[in-house]
Amino acid sequence: MPLTKEQVIETLRQVNYPGYSRDIVSFGLIQKLDVSDEMIRVHLVVRSTDNNVAQTIKRDVEAKLKEAYPAAKHEVVSEIQEPPQFKTTASETAGKEKFLAGIKHKVAVASGKGGVGKSTVAVNLAVALVKLGKKVGLLDADIYGPSIPLMLGVDEKPLYDGKKIQTIEKYGVHLMSLGFLIDNSEAVIWRGALVHRALQQLMSDVAWPELDIILFDMPPGTGDAQLTLSQSVSLDGAVIVSTPQDVALIDAIKGVQMFRKVNVPIMGIIENMSYFVCPHCGERTDIFDHGGVAKVCAQLETELLGEVPIDARIREGGDGGKPIVAMDPESPQSKVFLEIAQKMYDKIENQ
């Protein structure tokens, strides 16, 4: 029986991406494959800024092919592709200055996928920045599932003075969310132009005070809201929130690459639900594995900003509208958020 592409692909599924349990085929690294009984040619495209990753994959593929098909010659080409960079024109920069002009620093808190605790992290970072003496704003840009009002225990509607909507202040944080303006049970299924308009109105039609920093709690993914924000304001950076599992890290990488494409600096990645410490015996358990974010940070040449544990008090604080940093700033969990917040602000000031 002649050798087939399907056979070779199944063989290549045994080669994992360095540091991951997923294989290079499911990662989409096989750009081209030519197979005959005498020759196997594999063209790999590795999207990474780390040449060592590409070389490791190339060596692993060569070894696997030699092991599985010793009678055939093989040729493996490994190509690195970096995300393209786009220059911002002077007119685009000028257009961005009309939004949130009185706010010194603007940072997006994002995630590649849902369910990683991004909003919980954003809320506690905002309160932590207040504890560090900063004047802070938090804009709930997750228009599909605005959860910031719940997490901060705010159920009143913002005031309108005839010109602008007034922010609501809670725990020292100035807030605005679409959740203040719509029925909590209403499903938001906006796309494209509606997303663009909604986000811009949350910036332009709101009386944001002069602040040191505003955090944007972004929807998960890499869609309309992320592009609208990067086009509308000059972001100082983006922070990506992920959990340690491979499935979350794959999407975190996409989030990093998306922001880099639109010239938004990546400040680093936060590993949420990083570990669990038993409240009875003090033993640490890495429920979702551990170290995955550190590996991705090395691959993407960015910083691991911190590791936030799984903790019932953090979850209870989010559900009850009482963030742990506000209620117990001296707790070990709060100190993690305070350290990350300090690191973030220092990076902005020094860049």
C-alpha positions as CSV (number, residue, x, y, z in Angstrom):
1,M,0.0,0.0,0.0
2,P,1.4,3.4,-0.9
3,L,2.0,5.9,1.9
4,T,-0.7,8.5,2.2
5,K,-1.0,12.1,3.6
6,E,-3.6,10.8,6.1
7,Q,-1.1,8.4,7.5
8,V,1.6,11.1,7.8
9,I,-0.8,13.5,9.5
10,E,-1.7,10.9,12.1
11,T,2.0,10.4,12.7
12,L,2.5,14.2,13.1
13,R,-0.3,14.3,15.7
14,Q,2.2,12.6,18.0
15,V,4.4,15.7,18.0
16,N,3.3,18.2,20.6
17,Y,3.8,21.9,20.6
18,P,6.7,22.6,23.1
19,G,5.2,23.0,26.6
20,Y,1.7,21.9,25.6
21,S,-0.2,18.7,25.6
22,R,-1.7,19.6,22.2
23,D,-0.2,18.4,18.9
24,I,1.1,20.6,16.1
25,V,-1.6,19.4,13.7
26,S,-4.5,20.6,15.9
27,F,-2.5,23.9,16.4
28,G,-2.6,24.3,12.6
29,L,1.1,24.4,12.1
30,I,1.1,22.2,9.0
31,Q,1.1,24.6,6.0
32,K,1.8,22.1,3.3
33,L,2.4,18.4,3.1
34,D,3.7,16.4,0.1
35,V,3.9,12.6,0.5
36,S,5.2,9.8,-1.7
37,D,6.8,6.4,-0.9
38,E,10.3,8.0,-1.4
39,M,9.9,11.5,0.0
40,I,8.0,13.3,2.7
41,R,8.0,17.1,2.6
42,V,6.6,19.1,5.5
43,H,6.2,22.9,5.5
44,L,5.6,24.2,9.0
45,V,4.5,27.8,9.9
46,V,5.1,28.6,13.5
47,R,3.6,31.8,14.8
48,S,6.0,32.8,17.5
49,T,8.7,35.4,18.1
50,D,10.9,32.7,19.7
51,N,13.1,31.0,17.1
52,N,13.9,28.2,19.6
53,V,10.3,27.0,19.5
54,A,10.4,26.7,15.7
55,Q,13.7,24.8,15.8
56,T,12.4,22.4,18.5
57,I,9.3,21.6,16.5
58,K,11.4,21.0,13.4
59,R,13.7,18.6,15.2
60,D,10.8,16.7,16.8
61,V,9.1,16.3,13.4
62,E,12.3,15.1,11.8
63,A,12.8,12.6,14.6
64,K,9.2,11.3,14.4
65,L,9.3,10.9,10.6
66,K,12.6,9.1,10.7
67,E,11.2,6.7,13.4
68,A,7.9,6.1,11.6
69,Y,9.2,5.9,8.0
70,P,12.9,4.9,8.0
71,A,12.8,3.9,4.3
72,A,11.6,7.4,3.1
73,K,13.6,10.6,2.8
74,H,12.2,13.6,4.5
75,E,12.5,17.4,4.2
76,V,11.1,19.7,6.9
77,V,10.9,23.4,6.5
78,S,10.0,25.5,9.6
79,E,9.0,29.1,8.9
80,I,8.3,31.7,11.6
81,Q,5.5,34.2,11.1
82,E,5.3,37.2,13.4
83,P,2.1,39.3,13.7
84,P,2.1,42.2,11.3
85,Q,2.5,45.7,12.7
86,F,0.6,48.6,11.5
87,K,1.6,52.3,11.9
88,T,-0.8,54.8,13.3
89,T,-1.2,57.9,11.3
90,A,-1.3,61.4,12.8
91,S,-5.0,61.8,11.9
92,E,-5.8,58.5,13.6
93,T,-4.0,59.6,16.7
94,A,-5.8,63.0,16.8
95,G,-9.1,61.2,16.4
96,K,-8.4,59.1,19.5
97,E,-7.7,62.1,21.7
98,K,-11.4,63.2,21.7
99,F,-12.4,60.3,23.9
100,L,-11.5,60.2,27.6
101,A,-9.1,63.2,27.2
102,G,-8.9,63.8,31.0
103,I,-7.7,60.3,31.8
104,K,-4.0,59.8,32.0
105,H,-3.7,56.1,31.4
106,K,-6.0,53.6,29.6
107,V,-5.6,49.8,29.9
108,A,-7.7,47.0,28.5
109,V,-8.2,43.9,30.6
110,A,-9.0,41.1,28.1
111,S,-9.1,37.4,27.6
112,G,-9.1,35.1,24.6
113,K,-12.1,33.1,26.0
114,G,-14.8,33.3,28.5
115,G,-14.8,31.6,31.9
116,V,-11.3,32.6,33.0
117,G,-12.4,35.2,35.6
118,K,-11.5,38.3,33.7
119,S,-14.1,40.5,35.2
120,T,-13.3,39.4,38.7
121,V,-9.7,40.2,38.0
122,A,-10.6,43.6,36.5
123,V,-12.7,44.6,39.5
124,N,-10.1,43.7,42.1
125,L,-7.4,45.4,40.1
126,A,-9.4,48.6,40.0
127,V,-10.0,48.5,43.7
128,A,-6.3,47.7,44.3
129,L,-5.3,50.7,42.3
130,V,-7.5,52.9,44.5
131,K,-5.8,51.4,47.5
132,L,-2.5,52.4,46.0
133,G,-3.7,56.0,45.9
134,K,-4.7,56.3,42.3
135,K,-7.9,57.9,40.9
136,V,-9.4,55.0,39.0
137,G,-12.2,54.4,36.5
138,L,-13.7,51.1,35.3
139,L,-15.6,50.9,32.0
140,D,-17.6,47.7,31.6
141,A,-17.0,47.2,27.8
142,D,-18.3,43.6,27.9
143,I,-21.5,44.6,26.2
144,Y,-22.7,41.0,25.7
145,G,-22.6,40.2,29.4
146,P,-22.0,43.3,31.6
147,S,-21.3,41.9,35.0
148,I,-19.4,44.8,36.7
149,P,-22.6,46.2,38.4
150,L,-23.2,42.8,40.1
151,M,-19.6,42.4,41.1
152,L,-19.4,45.8,42.7
153,G,-22.9,45.6,44.3
154,V,-24.4,48.5,42.4
155,D,-28.1,48.4,41.4
156,E,-29.0,52.0,41.0
157,K,-29.2,53.8,37.7
158,P,-26.7,56.6,36.8
159,L,-27.8,60.2,36.9
160,Y,-28.2,62.2,33.7
161,D,-27.7,66.0,34.0
162,G,-29.2,66.9,30.6
163,K,-25.8,66.8,28.9
164,K,-23.9,63.8,30.2
165,I,-24.4,60.6,32.1
166,Q,-22.7,60.7,35.5
167,T,-20.4,57.9,36.6
168,I,-21.3,55.9,39.7
169,E,-18.6,55.7,42.4
170,K,-18.2,52.5,44.5
171,Y,-15.2,51.6,46.6
172,G,-13.5,54.7,45.2
173,V,-13.8,53.4,41.6
174,H,-15.7,55.5,39.0
175,L,-17.9,53.1,37.0
176,M,-19.9,52.9,33.9
177,S,-21.5,49.9,32.3
178,L,-24.1,49.0,29.8
179,G,-25.6,46.9,32.6
180,F,-26.7,50.2,34.3
181,L,-28.7,51.1,31.2
182,I,-30.5,47.9,30.1
183,D,-32.7,45.3,31.7
184,N,-30.6,42.7,33.5
185,S,-32.6,39.9,31.8
186,E,-32.2,41.4,28.3
187,A,-30.1,39.5,25.9
188,V,-27.6,41.7,24.0
189,I,-26.9,40.4,20.6
190,W,-25.4,43.4,18.9
191,R,-22.8,43.2,16.1
192,G,-20.6,45.5,14.1
193,A,-21.8,49.1,13.9
194,L,-24.0,48.7,17.0
195,V,-21.1,47.5,19.1
196,H,-18.9,50.4,17.8
197,R,-21.6,53.0,18.6
198,A,-22.4,51.6,22.1
199,L,-18.8,51.6,23.2
200,Q,-18.1,55.0,21.9
201,Q,-21.2,56.4,23.7
202,L,-20.0,54.9,27.0
203,M,-16.9,57.0,26.5
204,S,-18.2,60.2,24.9
205,D,-21.6,60.5,26.6
206,V,-20.4,59.9,30.1
207,A,-18.9,62.6,32.4
208,W,-15.7,60.8,33.2
209,P,-13.7,62.8,35.8
210,E,-10.0,63.4,35.5
211,L,-8.4,60.1,36.5
212,D,-5.0,58.5,36.8
213,I,-6.1,55.4,35.0
214,I,-9.2,53.7,33.5
215,L,-9.5,49.9,33.1
216,F,-11.7,48.5,30.3
217,D,-13.3,45.1,31.1
218,M,-13.4,43.7,27.6
219,P,-15.7,41.0,26.2
220,P,-13.9,37.6,25.8
221,G,-12.4,36.9,22.3
222,T,-11.0,39.1,19.6
223,G,-14.0,40.7,17.9
224,D,-15.7,44.0,17.3
225,A,-15.3,45.5,20.8
226,Q,-11.6,45.0,20.9
227,L,-11.1,46.6,17.5
228,T,-13.4,49.5,18.3
229,L,-11.6,50.3,21.5
230,S,-8.1,50.2,19.9
231,Q,-9.3,52.4,17.1
232,S,-11.1,54.9,19.4
233,V,-8.6,55.6,22.2
234,S,-4.8,55.5,22.6
235,L,-4.4,52.5,24.9
236,D,-1.3,52.4,27.1
237,G,-1.5,48.6,27.1
238,A,-3.5,45.5,27.4
239,V,-3.5,42.9,30.2
240,I,-4.5,39.3,29.2
241,V,-6.2,37.1,31.8
242,S,-5.9,33.3,31.4
243,T,-6.1,30.1,33.3
244,P,-3.3,27.5,33.1
245,Q,-5.0,25.0,30.9
246,D,-3.9,24.6,27.3
247,V,-7.4,25.4,25.9
248,A,-7.4,28.8,27.6
249,L,-3.7,29.5,26.7
250,I,-4.4,29.0,23.0
251,D,-7.0,31.7,23.1
252,A,-4.8,33.9,25.2
253,I,-2.1,33.8,22.5
254,K,-4.7,34.9,20.0
255,G,-5.6,37.8,22.3
256,V,-1.9,38.9,22.5
257,Q,-1.4,38.7,18.8
258,M,-4.6,40.7,18.1
259,F,-3.6,43.6,20.3
260,R,-0.1,43.6,18.8
261,K,-1.5,43.8,15.3
262,V,-3.2,47.1,16.2
263,N,-0.1,48.4,18.0
264,V,-1.4,48.1,21.6
265,P,1.5,47.1,23.9
266,I,1.0,43.9,25.9
267,M,1.8,44.6,29.5
268,G,1.7,41.0,30.5
269,I,-0.5,38.0,31.3
270,I,-2.2,37.2,34.6
271,E,-2.6,33.5,35.5
272,N,-6.0,33.3,37.2
273,M,-7.2,30.2,39.1
274,S,-3.5,29.4,39.3
275,Y,-3.6,27.1,42.3
276,F,-5.7,26.1,45.4
277,V,-4.5,26.3,49.0
278,C,-6.5,24.1,51.3
279,P,-7.9,26.3,54.2
280,H,-7.5,23.4,56.6
281,C,-4.1,21.9,56.0
282,G,-2.4,24.7,53.9
283,E,-1.5,22.2,51.1
284,R,-1.2,23.7,47.6
285,T,-2.9,21.9,44.7
286,D,-2.5,22.9,41.0
287,I,-6.0,22.0,39.9
288,F,-5.7,23.3,36.4
289,D,-2.0,22.4,36.0
290,H,0.6,25.1,36.6
291,G,3.3,27.0,34.8
292,G,1.4,27.2,31.5
293,V,1.2,31.0,31.5
294,A,4.9,31.3,32.3
295,K,5.7,29.2,29.2
296,V,3.5,31.3,27.0
297,C,5.0,34.5,28.4
298,A,8.4,33.3,27.5
299,Q,7.2,32.3,24.0
300,L,5.6,35.7,23.4
301,E,8.3,37.7,25.1
302,T,6.0,39.2,27.6
303,E,5.7,39.2,31.4
304,L,3.9,37.0,33.9
305,L,2.2,39.7,36.0
306,G,1.1,37.4,38.8
307,E,-0.7,34.2,39.8
308,V,-4.1,34.6,41.4
309,P,-5.3,31.5,43.4
310,I,-8.7,29.8,43.3
311,D,-10.3,30.9,46.5
312,A,-13.9,30.8,47.7
313,R,-13.6,34.4,49.2
314,I,-12.7,35.8,45.8
315,R,-15.7,34.1,44.2
316,E,-18.0,35.1,47.1
317,G,-16.8,38.7,46.9
318,G,-17.7,38.8,43.2
319,D,-21.1,37.2,43.6
320,G,-21.9,39.4,46.6
321,G,-20.7,42.7,45.2
322,K,-17.9,43.0,47.8
323,P,-14.5,42.5,46.1
324,I,-12.0,40.9,48.4
325,V,-9.5,43.8,47.9
326,A,-12.1,46.2,49.3
327,M,-13.3,44.0,52.2
328,D,-10.0,42.5,53.3
329,P,-7.0,44.3,51.8
330,E,-4.6,42.6,54.2
331,S,-5.5,39.0,53.1
332,P,-3.0,37.0,51.0
333,Q,-5.5,37.0,48.1
334,S,-5.8,40.7,48.1
335,K,-2.0,41.2,48.3
336,V,-1.7,39.3,45.0
337,F,-4.0,41.8,43.3
338,L,-2.2,44.7,45.0
339,E,1.2,43.5,43.8
340,I,-0.1,43.0,40.2
341,A,-1.7,46.5,40.3
342,Q,1.5,48.1,41.4
343,K,3.5,46.3,38.8
344,M,1.0,47.3,36.1
345,Y,1.1,51.0,37.1
346,D,4.9,51.1,37.3
347,K,5.2,49.6,33.8
348,I,2.9,52.3,32.4
349,E,4.7,55.1,34.1
350,N,8.1,53.8,32.9
351,Q,7.3,52.9,29.3
